[in-house]
Amino acid sequence: MAQSLVKEFTKGLWAEIPPFRLVLGLCPTLAVTKTVENGIGMGVATTFVLVFSNILVSMLRNIIPSKVRIACYIVIIATFVTIVEFMMQAYTYELFLKLGIFIPLIVVNCIVLGRAEAFAGKNTVIPSAADGLGMGIGFTMSLAALGAVRELIGAGTLTVWGGSPIFTVGHGYIPFQFMVEAPGAFVGLGLMLCLMNIIGQK
């Protein structure tokens, strides 16, 4: 049992890490990763929704009629997205403003709905929670890594939770601002996908 839970949790950290292995959730991955702060914020919000929607879907899997399961899953996911949105407005308002429309769009994030359909709707509560947590942490790490690359190259800084940067490249560094623009997100993601594939082959 414990070994199975570890497997369900760890698969989202490497073997099935959402943006780089499953190639899912690319819209927020590309849109919000101008900074590490944005990446972590979006990842934590998505993780919360993943874990609790997986738990609730798993608990109700024998009650929800199969013909309307997708609609029911979306209602469940939307409920937890609304909770996240209100919590961010109350406690991290500046981050909420930076992430903007991408918080409500977690409702249609294919990672969240995909885990509900592929895993939580067929498994018990504890494995479903482990699956959601692993996928969420993997997604958060992916966004944070891409955000770090883009922010370091594009702005020469690393900033976490507002305020002054926790790291700044020396004064002689000229930021490559292309990386914090929309095309830079595609280039950064493509290079990281390439690196993941090379590591995976080895």
KEKOLMI-879405 format. One record per atom (N, C-alpha, C): residue in three letters; atom name; y, z, x. Coordinates in nm, 3 decimals. Layout:
REM KEKOLMI-879405
REC  kolke  drenmi       yy       zz       xx
REC    ALA      CA        Y        Z        X
...
REM end
This chain:
REM KEKOLMI-879405
REC  kolke  drenmi       yy       zz       xx
REC    MET       N   -0.121    0.000    0.083
REC    MET      CA    0.000    0.000    0.000
REC    MET       C    0.126    0.000    0.086
REC    ALA       N    0.133    0.092    0.183
REC    ALA      CA    0.250    0.102    0.271
REC    ALA       C    0.266   -0.025    0.353
REC    GLN       N    0.154   -0.079    0.399
REC    GLN      CA    0.158   -0.202    0.478
REC    GLN       C    0.211   -0.318    0.395
REC    SER       N    0.171   -0.322    0.269
REC    SER      CA    0.217   -0.427    0.178
REC    SER       C    0.368   -0.416    0.153
REC    LEU       N    0.416   -0.293    0.136
REC    LEU      CA    0.559   -0.270    0.114
REC    LEU       C    0.641   -0.312    0.236
REC    VAL       N    0.590   -0.278    0.354
REC    VAL      CA    0.658   -0.317    0.478
REC    VAL       C    0.666   -0.469    0.487
REC    LYS       N    0.558   -0.536    0.449
REC    LYS      CA    0.554   -0.683    0.453
REC    LYS       C    0.656   -0.743    0.357
REC    GLU       N    0.664   -0.687    0.236
REC    GLU      CA    0.759   -0.737    0.136
REC    GLU       C    0.902   -0.715    0.181
REC    PHE       N    0.927   -0.602    0.248
REC    PHE      CA    1.062   -0.571    0.295
REC    PHE       C    1.101   -0.658    0.414
REC    THR       N    1.012   -0.671    0.511
REC    THR      CA    1.048   -0.738    0.636
REC    THR       C    1.052   -0.891    0.625
REC    LYS       N    0.989   -0.948    0.525
REC    LYS      CA    0.989   -1.095    0.515
REC    LYS       C    1.131   -1.150    0.498
REC    GLY       N    1.217   -1.072    0.431
REC    GLY      CA    1.356   -1.116    0.411
REC    GLY       C    1.442   -1.102    0.533
REC    LEU       N    1.392   -1.032    0.635
REC    LEU      CA    1.470   -1.011    0.757
REC    LEU       C    1.452   -1.122    0.858
REC    TRP       N    1.342   -1.199    0.845
REC    TRP      CA    1.321   -1.311    0.938
REC    TRP       C    1.244   -1.427    0.876
REC    ALA       N    1.119   -1.402    0.835
REC    ALA      CA    1.033   -1.512    0.789
REC    ALA       C    1.092   -1.588    0.671
REC    GLU       N    1.161   -1.517    0.580
REC    GLU      CA    1.219   -1.581    0.462
REC    GLU       C    1.368   -1.545    0.448
REC    ILE       N    1.437   -1.528    0.560
REC    ILE      CA    1.578   -1.491    0.555
REC    ILE       C    1.654   -1.600    0.476
REC    PRO       N    1.725   -1.562    0.370
REC    PRO      CA    1.770   -1.660    0.270
REC    PRO       C    1.846   -1.783    0.321
REC    PRO       N    1.960   -1.769    0.391
REC    PRO      CA    2.035   -1.891    0.426
REC    PRO       C    1.967   -1.977    0.533
REC    PHE       N    1.891   -1.915    0.623
REC    PHE      CA    1.838   -1.988    0.738
REC    PHE       C    1.693   -2.032    0.724
REC    ARG       N    1.615   -1.968    0.640
REC    ARG      CA    1.475   -2.007    0.620
REC    ARG       C    1.456   -2.072    0.483
REC    LEU       N    1.504   -2.005    0.378
REC    LEU      CA    1.489   -2.059    0.243
REC    LEU       C    1.602   -2.156    0.210
REC    VAL       N    1.708   -2.154    0.289
REC    VAL      CA    1.828   -2.235    0.268
REC    VAL       C    1.880   -2.217    0.125
REC    LEU       N    1.897   -2.090    0.087
REC    LEU      CA    1.950   -2.054   -0.044
REC    LEU       C    2.078   -1.973   -0.026
REC    GLY       N    2.160   -1.971   -0.131
REC    GLY      CA    2.283   -1.893   -0.127
REC    GLY       C    2.387   -1.949   -0.032
REC    LEU       N    2.388   -2.081   -0.015
REC    LEU      CA    2.479   -2.142    0.082
REC    LEU       C    2.624   -2.143    0.037
REC    CYS       N    2.648   -2.142   -0.093
REC    CYS      CA    2.787   -2.145   -0.141
REC    CYS       C    2.866   -2.024   -0.090
REC    PRO       N    2.822   -1.899   -0.117
REC    PRO      CA    2.896   -1.785   -0.061
REC    PRO       C    2.886   -1.779    0.091
REC    THR       N    2.773   -1.824    0.146
REC    THR      CA    2.757   -1.823    0.292
REC    THR       C    2.865   -1.905    0.360
REC    LEU       N    2.896   -2.018    0.304
REC    LEU      CA    2.999   -2.105    0.362
REC    LEU       C    3.140   -2.060    0.326
REC    ALA       N    3.156   -2.007    0.205
REC    ALA      CA    3.291   -1.983    0.153
REC    ALA       C    3.356   -1.854    0.201
REC    VAL       N    3.278   -1.747    0.218
REC    VAL      CA    3.341   -1.616    0.242
REC    VAL       C    3.330   -1.567    0.386
REC    THR       N    3.273   -1.648    0.474
REC    THR      CA    3.244   -1.597    0.609
REC    THR       C    3.353   -1.629    0.712
REC    LYS       N    3.478   -1.627    0.670
REC    LYS      CA    3.587   -1.642    0.767
REC    LYS       C    3.596   -1.521    0.858
REC    THR       N    3.552   -1.405    0.805
REC    THR      CA    3.554   -1.281    0.885
REC    THR       C    3.424   -1.206    0.864
REC    VAL       N    3.395   -1.116    0.957
REC    VAL      CA    3.277   -1.028    0.944
REC    VAL       C    3.291   -0.941    0.821
REC    GLU       N    3.411   -0.890    0.798
REC    GLU      CA    3.436   -0.801    0.683
REC    GLU       C    3.396   -0.869    0.553
REC    ASN       N    3.440   -0.992    0.533
REC    ASN      CA    3.406   -1.064    0.411
REC    ASN       C    3.256   -1.085    0.398
REC    GLY       N    3.192   -1.120    0.511
REC    GLY      CA    3.048   -1.143    0.509
REC    GLY       C    2.970   -1.018    0.471
REC    ILE       N    3.007   -0.906    0.532
REC    ILE      CA    2.937   -0.780    0.501
REC    ILE       C    2.963   -0.739    0.357
REC    GLY       N    3.088   -0.752    0.312
REC    GLY      CA    3.122   -0.714    0.174
REC    GLY       C    3.043   -0.794    0.072
REC    MET       N    3.036   -0.925    0.093
REC    MET      CA    2.961   -1.011    0.001
REC    MET       C    2.812   -0.980    0.008
REC    GLY       N    2.762   -0.954    0.128
REC    GLY      CA    2.621   -0.923    0.145
REC    GLY       C    2.580   -0.793    0.077
REC    VAL       N    2.663   -0.689    0.092
REC    VAL      CA    2.633   -0.560    0.029
REC    VAL       C    2.637   -0.572   -0.123
REC    ALA       N    2.737   -0.645   -0.175
REC    ALA      CA    2.745   -0.664   -0.321
REC    ALA       C    2.622   -0.737   -0.373
REC    THR       N    2.579   -0.841   -0.302
REC    THR      CA    2.461   -0.917   -0.344
REC    THR       C    2.334   -0.833   -0.332
REC    THR       N    2.326   -0.750   -0.228
REC    THR      CA    2.210   -0.662   -0.210
REC    THR       C    2.196   -0.565   -0.326
REC    PHE       N    2.308   -0.506   -0.367
REC    PHE      CA    2.307   -0.414   -0.482
REC    PHE       C    2.251   -0.484   -0.605
REC    VAL       N    2.301   -0.604   -0.632
REC    VAL      CA    2.255   -0.679   -0.750
REC    VAL       C    2.108   -0.716   -0.736
REC    LEU       N    2.068   -0.760   -0.618
REC    LEU      CA    1.928   -0.797   -0.594
REC    LEU       C    1.832   -0.682   -0.620
REC    VAL       N    1.862   -0.567   -0.563
REC    VAL      CA    1.771   -0.452   -0.574
REC    VAL       C    1.758   -0.407   -0.719
REC    PHE       N    1.871   -0.384   -0.785
REC    PHE      CA    1.865   -0.327   -0.919
REC    PHE       C    1.822   -0.428   -1.025
REC    SER       N    1.855   -0.554   -1.007
REC    SER      CA    1.806   -0.654   -1.103
REC    SER       C    1.655   -0.673   -1.085
REC    ASN       N    1.607   -0.671   -0.960
REC    ASN      CA    1.463   -0.679   -0.936
REC    ASN       C    1.389   -0.562   -1.002
REC    ILE       N    1.445   -0.443   -0.987
REC    ILE      CA    1.382   -0.324   -1.047
REC    ILE       C    1.374   -0.337   -1.198
REC    LEU       N    1.486   -0.375   -1.261
REC    LEU      CA    1.489   -0.382   -1.407
REC    LEU       C    1.402   -0.496   -1.459
REC    VAL       N    1.406   -0.610   -1.393
REC    VAL      CA    1.321   -0.722   -1.435
REC    VAL       C    1.174   -0.683   -1.424
REC    SER       N    1.138   -0.613   -1.316
REC    SER      CA    0.999   -0.570   -1.299
REC    SER       C    0.957   -0.472   -1.408
REC    MET       N    1.047   -0.381   -1.443
REC    MET      CA    1.016   -0.283   -1.548
REC    MET       C    0.996   -0.349   -1.685
REC    LEU       N    1.070   -0.459   -1.708
REC    LEU      CA    1.067   -0.525   -1.840
REC    LEU       C    0.980   -0.650   -1.843
REC    ARG       N    0.907   -0.677   -1.734
REC    ARG      CA    0.836   -0.804   -1.722
REC    ARG       C    0.732   -0.826   -1.830
REC    ASN       N    0.673   -0.718   -1.882
REC    ASN      CA    0.570   -0.733   -1.987
REC    ASN       C    0.630   -0.731   -2.127
REC    ILE       N    0.759   -0.709   -2.136
REC    ILE      CA    0.827   -0.703   -2.266
REC    ILE       C    0.904   -0.832   -2.293
REC    ILE       N    0.963   -0.891   -2.188
REC    ILE      CA    1.044   -1.012   -2.204
REC    ILE       C    0.954   -1.131   -2.238
REC    PRO       N    0.980   -1.201   -2.349
REC    PRO      CA    0.901   -1.321   -2.382
REC    PRO       C    0.920   -1.429   -2.276
REC    SER       N    0.814   -1.496   -2.241
REC    SER      CA    0.820   -1.594   -2.131
REC    SER       C    0.916   -1.710   -2.161
REC    LYS       N    0.931   -1.745   -2.290
REC    LYS      CA    1.016   -1.859   -2.325
REC    LYS       C    1.164   -1.831   -2.303
REC    VAL       N    1.203   -1.705   -2.304
REC    VAL      CA    1.346   -1.671   -2.286
REC    VAL       C    1.368   -1.587   -2.161
REC    ARG       N    1.272   -1.590   -2.070
REC    ARG      CA    1.282   -1.501   -1.954
REC    ARG       C    1.404   -1.531   -1.866
REC    ILE       N    1.435   -1.661   -1.845
REC    ILE      CA    1.548   -1.696   -1.757
REC    ILE       C    1.678   -1.644   -1.816
REC    ALA       N    1.695   -1.661   -1.946
REC    ALA      CA    1.817   -1.612   -2.013
REC    ALA       C    1.826   -1.459   -2.001
REC    CYS       N    1.713   -1.392   -2.018
REC    CYS      CA    1.711   -1.246   -2.005
REC    CYS       C    1.742   -1.203   -1.861
REC    TYR       N    1.687   -1.275   -1.764
REC    TYR      CA    1.715   -1.242   -1.624
REC    TYR       C    1.864   -1.256   -1.594
REC    ILE       N    1.925   -1.361   -1.647
REC    ILE      CA    2.068   -1.383   -1.622
REC    ILE       C    2.152   -1.272   -1.684
REC    VAL       N    2.113   -1.225   -1.803
REC    VAL      CA    2.186   -1.113   -1.866
REC    VAL       C    2.174   -0.988   -1.780
REC    ILE       N    2.054   -0.961   -1.731
REC    ILE      CA    2.032   -0.843   -1.644
REC    ILE       C    2.116   -0.855   -1.517
REC    ILE       N    2.110   -0.971   -1.453
REC    ILE      CA    2.187   -0.992   -1.330
REC    ILE       C    2.336   -0.978   -1.356
REC    ALA       N    2.383   -1.038   -1.466
REC    ALA      CA    2.526   -1.031   -1.499
REC    ALA       C    2.572   -0.887   -1.521
REC    THR       N    2.485   -0.804   -1.575
REC    THR      CA    2.518   -0.663   -1.596
REC    THR       C    2.547   -0.594   -1.463
REC    PHE       N    2.461   -0.616   -1.365
REC    PHE      CA    2.480   -0.551   -1.235
REC    PHE       C    2.596   -0.613   -1.157
REC    VAL       N    2.621   -0.742   -1.177
REC    VAL      CA    2.738   -0.804   -1.114
REC    VAL       C    2.866   -0.743   -1.169
REC    THR       N    2.869   -0.718   -1.299
REC    THR      CA    2.986   -0.654   -1.361
REC    THR       C    3.008   -0.514   -1.303
REC    ILE       N    2.900   -0.439   -1.285
REC    ILE      CA    2.910   -0.306   -1.224
REC    ILE       C    2.968   -0.316   -1.083
REC    VAL       N    2.918   -0.412   -1.003
REC    VAL      CA    2.968   -0.432   -0.866
REC    VAL       C    3.117   -0.468   -0.869
REC    GLU       N    3.153   -0.556   -0.961
REC    GLU      CA    3.292   -0.599   -0.970
REC    GLU       C    3.385   -0.482   -1.000
REC    PHE       N    3.346   -0.398   -1.095
REC    PHE      CA    3.428   -0.281   -1.129
REC    PHE       C    3.435   -0.181   -1.014
REC    MET       N    3.322   -0.161   -0.945
REC    MET      CA    3.320   -0.068   -0.832
REC    MET       C    3.410   -0.118   -0.718
REC    MET       N    3.406   -0.248   -0.693
REC    MET      CA    3.491   -0.303   -0.587
REC    MET       C    3.639   -0.295   -0.624
REC    GLN       N    3.670   -0.318   -0.750
REC    GLN      CA    3.808   -0.304   -0.794
REC    GLN       C    3.857   -0.160   -0.778
REC    ALA       N    3.767   -0.064   -0.798
REC    ALA      CA    3.805    0.077   -0.790
REC    ALA       C    3.814    0.128   -0.647
REC    TYR       N    3.723    0.084   -0.559
REC    TYR      CA    3.712    0.146   -0.426
REC    TYR       C    3.747    0.054   -0.309
REC    THR       N    3.732   -0.076   -0.324
REC    THR      CA    3.764   -0.169   -0.214
REC    THR       C    3.844   -0.286   -0.270
REC    TYR       N    3.960   -0.256   -0.323
REC    TYR      CA    4.037   -0.357   -0.396
REC    TYR       C    4.080   -0.473   -0.307
REC    GLU       N    4.121   -0.443   -0.184
REC    GLU      CA    4.165   -0.550   -0.093
REC    GLU       C    4.051   -0.647   -0.064
REC    LEU       N    3.933   -0.593   -0.042
REC    LEU      CA    3.816   -0.679   -0.018
REC    LEU       C    3.782   -0.759   -0.144
REC    PHE       N    3.795   -0.695   -0.259
REC    PHE      CA    3.770   -0.763   -0.387
REC    PHE       C    3.862   -0.885   -0.401
REC    LEU       N    3.989   -0.868   -0.363
REC    LEU      CA    4.084   -0.979   -0.372
REC    LEU       C    4.047   -1.091   -0.274
REC    LYS       N    3.998   -1.054   -0.157
REC    LYS      CA    3.960   -1.155   -0.057
REC    LYS       C    3.839   -1.237   -0.103
REC    LEU       N    3.743   -1.170   -0.164
REC    LEU      CA    3.621   -1.240   -0.207
REC    LEU       C    3.643   -1.318   -0.336
REC    GLY       N    3.736   -1.272   -0.418
REC    GLY      CA    3.779   -1.346   -0.537
REC    GLY       C    3.666   -1.385   -0.631
REC    ILE       N    3.662   -1.513   -0.664
REC    ILE      CA    3.569   -1.565   -0.765
REC    ILE       C    3.424   -1.554   -0.722
REC    PHE       N    3.399   -1.534   -0.593
REC    PHE      CA    3.261   -1.534   -0.546
REC    PHE       C    3.184   -1.408   -0.585
REC    ILE       N    3.255   -1.302   -0.625
REC    ILE      CA    3.185   -1.185   -0.678
REC    ILE       C    3.122   -1.216   -0.814
REC    PRO       N    3.201   -1.264   -0.914
REC    PRO      CA    3.136   -1.302   -1.041
REC    PRO       C    3.029   -1.409   -1.025
REC    LEU       N    3.045   -1.497   -0.925
REC    LEU      CA    2.948   -1.605   -0.907
REC    LEU       C    2.813   -1.559   -0.852
REC    ILE       N    2.801   -1.429   -0.819
REC    ILE      CA    2.668   -1.376   -0.782
REC    ILE       C    2.570   -1.395   -0.897
REC    VAL       N    2.623   -1.400   -1.020
REC    VAL      CA    2.537   -1.419   -1.138
REC    VAL       C    2.452   -1.545   -1.123
REC    VAL       N    2.509   -1.650   -1.067
REC    VAL      CA    2.435   -1.777   -1.056
REC    VAL       C    2.386   -1.801   -0.913
REC    ASN       N    2.388   -1.698   -0.830
REC    ASN      CA    2.335   -1.712   -0.694
REC    ASN       C    2.184   -1.735   -0.702
REC    CYS       N    2.139   -1.844   -0.643
REC    CYS      CA    1.998   -1.881   -0.657
REC    CYS       C    1.905   -1.781   -0.588
REC    ILE       N    1.955   -1.703   -0.493
REC    ILE      CA    1.869   -1.601   -0.431
REC    ILE       C    1.831   -1.496   -0.534
REC    VAL       N    1.930   -1.447   -0.608
REC    VAL      CA    1.908   -1.338   -0.704
REC    VAL       C    1.816   -1.383   -0.816
REC    LEU       N    1.848   -1.495   -0.878
REC    LEU      CA    1.765   -1.546   -0.987
REC    LEU       C    1.627   -1.587   -0.936
REC    GLY       N    1.623   -1.642   -0.815
REC    GLY      CA    1.495   -1.684   -0.757
REC    GLY       C    1.402   -1.566   -0.734
REC    ARG       N    1.454   -1.454   -0.684
REC    ARG      CA    1.369   -1.336   -0.661
REC    ARG       C    1.322   -1.277   -0.794
REC    ALA       N    1.408   -1.279   -0.895
REC    ALA      CA    1.368   -1.229   -1.026
REC    ALA       C    1.253   -1.312   -1.082
REC    GLU       N    1.265   -1.444   -1.072
REC    GLU      CA    1.164   -1.534   -1.127
REC    GLU       C    1.036   -1.537   -1.042
REC    ALA       N    1.052   -1.547   -0.910
REC    ALA      CA    0.936   -1.567   -0.823
REC    ALA       C    0.863   -1.438   -0.790
REC    PHE       N    0.934   -1.324   -0.792
REC    PHE      CA    0.869   -1.201   -0.746
REC    PHE       C    0.874   -1.088   -0.848
REC    ALA       N    0.994   -1.046   -0.887
REC    ALA      CA    1.006   -0.927   -0.972
REC    ALA       C    0.939   -0.946   -1.108
REC    GLY       N    0.941   -1.069   -1.160
REC    GLY      CA    0.878   -1.095   -1.289
REC    GLY       C    0.727   -1.092   -1.285
REC    LYS       N    0.668   -1.078   -1.164
REC    LYS      CA    0.523   -1.080   -1.150
REC    LYS       C    0.467   -0.959   -1.079
REC    ASN       N    0.555   -0.867   -1.035
REC    ASN      CA    0.509   -0.753   -0.955
REC    ASN       C    0.565   -0.622   -1.008
REC    THR       N    0.510   -0.512   -0.957
REC    THR      CA    0.552   -0.379   -1.002
REC    THR       C    0.686   -0.341   -0.939
REC    VAL       N    0.738   -0.225   -0.980
REC    VAL      CA    0.874   -0.186   -0.947
REC    VAL       C    0.898   -0.167   -0.797
REC    ILE       N    0.812   -0.089   -0.730
REC    ILE      CA    0.837   -0.054   -0.590
REC    ILE       C    0.833   -0.178   -0.499
REC    PRO       N    0.731   -0.265   -0.509
REC    PRO      CA    0.736   -0.387   -0.429
REC    PRO       C    0.857   -0.475   -0.460
REC    SER       N    0.896   -0.479   -0.587
REC    SER      CA    1.013   -0.559   -0.626
REC    SER       C    1.140   -0.504   -0.564
REC    ALA       N    1.152   -0.370   -0.559
REC    ALA      CA    1.268   -0.308   -0.495
REC    ALA       C    1.269   -0.339   -0.346
REC    ALA       N    1.151   -0.332   -0.282
REC    ALA      CA    1.140   -0.362   -0.139
REC    ALA       C    1.176   -0.507   -0.112
REC    ASP       N    1.129   -0.596   -0.198
REC    ASP      CA    1.160   -0.739   -0.184
REC    ASP       C    1.311   -0.761   -0.195
REC    GLY       N    1.374   -0.703   -0.296
REC    GLY      CA    1.517   -0.720   -0.315
REC    GLY       C    1.598   -0.663   -0.200
REC    LEU       N    1.557   -0.545   -0.151
REC    LEU      CA    1.630   -0.481   -0.041
REC    LEU       C    1.618   -0.564    0.088
REC    GLY       N    1.497   -0.610    0.117
REC    GLY      CA    1.477   -0.691    0.237
REC    GLY       C    1.556   -0.821    0.232
REC    MET       N    1.549   -0.890    0.119
REC    MET      CA    1.624   -1.015    0.104
REC    MET       C    1.775   -0.990    0.113
REC    GLY       N    1.819   -0.880    0.052
REC    GLY      CA    1.962   -0.847    0.054
REC    GLY       C    2.012   -0.816    0.194
REC    ILE       N    1.935   -0.738    0.268
REC    ILE      CA    1.975   -0.704    0.405
REC    ILE       C    1.973   -0.830    0.493
REC    GLY       N    1.872   -0.914    0.475
REC    GLY      CA    1.867   -1.040    0.550
REC    GLY       C    1.986   -1.129    0.518
REC    PHE       N    2.024   -1.135    0.392
REC    PHE      CA    2.140   -1.214    0.350
REC    PHE       C    2.268   -1.156    0.411
REC    THR       N    2.280   -1.022    0.409
REC    THR      CA    2.398   -0.957    0.467
REC    THR       C    2.408   -0.983    0.617
REC    MET       N    2.295   -0.972    0.687
REC    MET      CA    2.296   -0.999    0.832
REC    MET       C    2.336   -1.143    0.860
REC    SER       N    2.289   -1.237    0.777
REC    SER      CA    2.322   -1.378    0.796
REC    SER       C    2.471   -1.402    0.780
REC    LEU       N    2.529   -1.345    0.673
REC    LEU      CA    2.672   -1.362    0.649
REC    LEU       C    2.755   -1.295    0.758
REC    ALA       N    2.712   -1.177    0.801
REC    ALA      CA    2.785   -1.106    0.906
REC    ALA       C    2.780   -1.184    1.038
REC    ALA       N    2.663   -1.240    1.071
REC    ALA      CA    2.649   -1.316    1.196
REC    ALA       C    2.734   -1.442    1.194
REC    LEU       N    2.729   -1.516    1.083
REC    LEU      CA    2.811   -1.637    1.072
REC    LEU       C    2.959   -1.602    1.072
REC    GLY       N    2.994   -1.493    1.002
REC    GLY      CA    3.133   -1.448    1.001
REC    GLY       C    3.182   -1.409    1.139
REC    ALA       N    3.094   -1.344    1.217
REC    ALA      CA    3.132   -1.304    1.353
REC    ALA       C    3.157   -1.425    1.441
REC    VAL       N    3.069   -1.525    1.432
REC    VAL      CA    3.085   -1.647    1.512
REC    VAL       C    3.215   -1.717    1.475
REC    ARG       N    3.239   -1.735    1.345
REC    ARG      CA    3.358   -1.807    1.301
REC    ARG       C    3.486   -1.731    1.335
REC    GLU       N    3.484   -1.598    1.315
REC    GLU      CA    3.605   -1.520    1.342
REC    GLU       C    3.635   -1.512    1.491
REC    LEU       N    3.531   -1.492    1.572
REC    LEU      CA    3.552   -1.484    1.717
REC    LEU       C    3.607   -1.615    1.774
REC    ILE       N    3.544   -1.727    1.734
REC    ILE      CA    3.588   -1.856    1.788
REC    ILE       C    3.719   -1.901    1.724
REC    GLY       N    3.731   -1.879    1.594
REC    GLY      CA    3.846   -1.931    1.521
REC    GLY       C    3.971   -1.845    1.528
REC    ALA       N    3.955   -1.713    1.549
REC    ALA      CA    4.071   -1.624    1.553
REC    ALA       C    4.076   -1.538    1.678
REC    GLY       N    3.965   -1.528    1.748
REC    GLY      CA    3.961   -1.446    1.869
REC    GLY       C    3.954   -1.298    1.842
REC    THR       N    3.909   -1.259    1.721
REC    THR      CA    3.903   -1.118    1.683
REC    THR       C    3.772   -1.088    1.610
REC    LEU       N    3.744   -0.960    1.594
REC    LEU      CA    3.641   -0.911    1.504
REC    LEU       C    3.703   -0.798    1.423
REC    THR       N    3.704   -0.813    1.292
REC    THR      CA    3.767   -0.714    1.206
REC    THR       C    3.668   -0.667    1.101
REC    VAL       N    3.652   -0.535    1.089
REC    VAL      CA    3.562   -0.479    0.988
REC    VAL       C    3.638   -0.376    0.906
REC    TRP       N    3.634   -0.393    0.774
REC    TRP      CA    3.700   -0.303    0.679
REC    TRP       C    3.850   -0.289    0.701
REC    GLY       N    3.917   -0.403    0.716
REC    GLY      CA    4.063   -0.406    0.719
REC    GLY       C    4.124   -0.341    0.843
REC    GLY       N    4.255   -0.331    0.841
REC    GLY      CA    4.324   -0.268    0.953
REC    GLY       C    4.324   -0.356    1.077
REC    SER       N    4.336   -0.292    1.193
REC    SER      CA    4.342   -0.365    1.319
REC    SER       C    4.203   -0.414    1.360
REC    PRO       N    4.196   -0.526    1.433
REC    PRO      CA    4.066   -0.575    1.482
REC    PRO       C    3.998   -0.473    1.571
REC    ILE       N    3.865   -0.463    1.559
REC    ILE      CA    3.791   -0.372    1.645
REC    ILE       C    3.764   -0.435    1.781
REC    PHE       N    3.784   -0.566    1.789
REC    PHE      CA    3.765   -0.638    1.915
REC    PHE       C    3.860   -0.757    1.917
REC    THR       N    3.924   -0.780    2.030
REC    THR      CA    4.014   -0.893    2.045
REC    THR       C    3.988   -0.960    2.180
REC    VAL       N    3.973   -1.092    2.177
REC    VAL      CA    3.955   -1.168    2.300
REC    VAL       C    4.085   -1.162    2.380
REC    GLY       N    4.077   -1.175    2.514
REC    GLY      CA    4.195   -1.165    2.601
REC    GLY       C    4.308   -1.258    2.563
REC    HIS       N    4.428   -1.229    2.613
REC    HIS      CA    4.550   -1.301    2.575
REC    HIS       C    4.546   -1.449    2.613
REC    GLY       N    4.467   -1.485    2.712
REC    GLY      CA    4.461   -1.625    2.754
REC    GLY       C    4.379   -1.712    2.660
REC    TYR       N    4.309   -1.650    2.565
REC    TYR      CA    4.220   -1.726    2.476
REC    TYR       C    4.301   -1.799    2.369
REC    ILE       N    4.272   -1.926    2.350
REC    ILE      CA    4.337   -2.004    2.245
REC    ILE       C    4.235   -2.025    2.133
REC    PRO       N    4.257   -1.965    2.016
REC    PRO      CA    4.159   -1.976    1.906
REC    PRO       C    4.138   -2.121    1.863
REC    PHE       N    4.014   -2.152    1.833
REC    PHE      CA    3.976   -2.283    1.781
REC    PHE       C    3.978   -2.272    1.629
REC    GLN       N    4.095   -2.293    1.569
REC    GLN      CA    4.117   -2.262    1.428
REC    GLN       C    4.030   -2.345    1.333
REC    PHE       N    3.977   -2.454    1.381
REC    PHE      CA    3.885   -2.535    1.302
REC    PHE       C    3.771   -2.450    1.244
REC    MET       N    3.727   -2.348    1.320
REC    MET      CA    3.611   -2.269    1.279
REC    MET       C    3.638   -2.180    1.158
REC    VAL       N    3.764   -2.145    1.132
REC    VAL      CA    3.792   -2.062    1.014
REC    VAL       C    3.835   -2.147    0.895
REC    GLU       N    3.828   -2.278    0.910
REC    GLU      CA    3.852   -2.369    0.798
REC    GLU       C    3.717   -2.409    0.738
REC    ALA       N    3.723   -2.476    0.622
REC    ALA      CA    3.599   -2.513    0.551
REC    ALA       C    3.502   -2.596    0.636
REC    PRO       N    3.548   -2.698    0.709
REC    PRO      CA    3.452   -2.775    0.791
REC    PRO       C    3.385   -2.689    0.899
REC    GLY       N    3.458   -2.591    0.951
REC    GLY      CA    3.401   -2.502    1.053
REC    GLY       C    3.284   -2.423    1.000
REC    ALA       N    3.284   -2.393    0.869
REC    ALA      CA    3.172   -2.320    0.809
REC    ALA       C    3.045   -2.404    0.816
REC    PHE       N    3.057   -2.535    0.788
REC    PHE      CA    2.941   -2.624    0.794
REC    PHE       C    2.889   -2.637    0.937
REC    VAL       N    2.983   -2.651    1.031
REC    VAL      CA    2.943   -2.665    1.171
REC    VAL       C    2.875   -2.537    1.219
REC    GLY       N    2.936   -2.422    1.190
REC    GLY      CA    2.877   -2.294    1.232
REC    GLY       C    2.740   -2.271    1.172
REC    LEU       N    2.726   -2.301    1.042
REC    LEU      CA    2.597   -2.284    0.975
REC    LEU       C    2.493   -2.378    1.034
REC    GLY       N    2.533   -2.503    1.059
REC    GLY      CA    2.440   -2.601    1.115
REC    GLY       C    2.390   -2.559    1.252
REC    LEU       N    2.480   -2.509    1.337
REC    LEU      CA    2.441   -2.465    1.471
REC    LEU       C    2.348   -2.344    1.464
REC    MET       N    2.376   -2.252    1.370
REC    MET      CA    2.290   -2.134    1.357
REC    MET       C    2.154   -2.172    1.299
REC    LEU       N    2.151   -2.267    1.206
REC    LEU      CA    2.023   -2.317    1.154
REC    LEU       C    1.940   -2.380    1.267
REC    CYS       N    2.007   -2.456    1.353
REC    CYS      CA    1.941   -2.518    1.467
REC    CYS       C    1.881   -2.412    1.559
REC    LEU       N    1.960   -2.309    1.587
REC    LEU      CA    1.914   -2.200    1.674
REC    LEU       C    1.794   -2.129    1.612
REC    MET       N    1.801   -2.102    1.481
REC    MET      CA    1.690   -2.034    1.412
REC    MET       C    1.563   -2.119    1.418
REC    ASN       N    1.577   -2.250    1.403
REC    ASN      CA    1.459   -2.338    1.409
REC    ASN       C    1.398   -2.340    1.548
REC    ILE       N    1.484   -2.340    1.651
REC    ILE      CA    1.434   -2.339    1.790
REC    ILE       C    1.359   -2.209    1.817
REC    ILE       N    1.418   -2.096    1.775
REC    ILE      CA    1.352   -1.967    1.794
REC    ILE       C    1.222   -1.960    1.715
REC    GLY       N    1.224   -2.013    1.593
REC    GLY      CA    1.105   -2.012    1.508
REC    GLY       C    0.991   -2.092    1.568
REC    GLN       N    1.022   -2.205    1.629
REC    GLN      CA    0.919   -2.288    1.691
REC    GLN       C    0.855   -2.220    1.811
REC    LYS       N    0.937   -2.146    1.885
REC    LYS      CA    0.883   -2.074    2.002
REC    LYS       C    0.796   -1.959    1.960
REM end
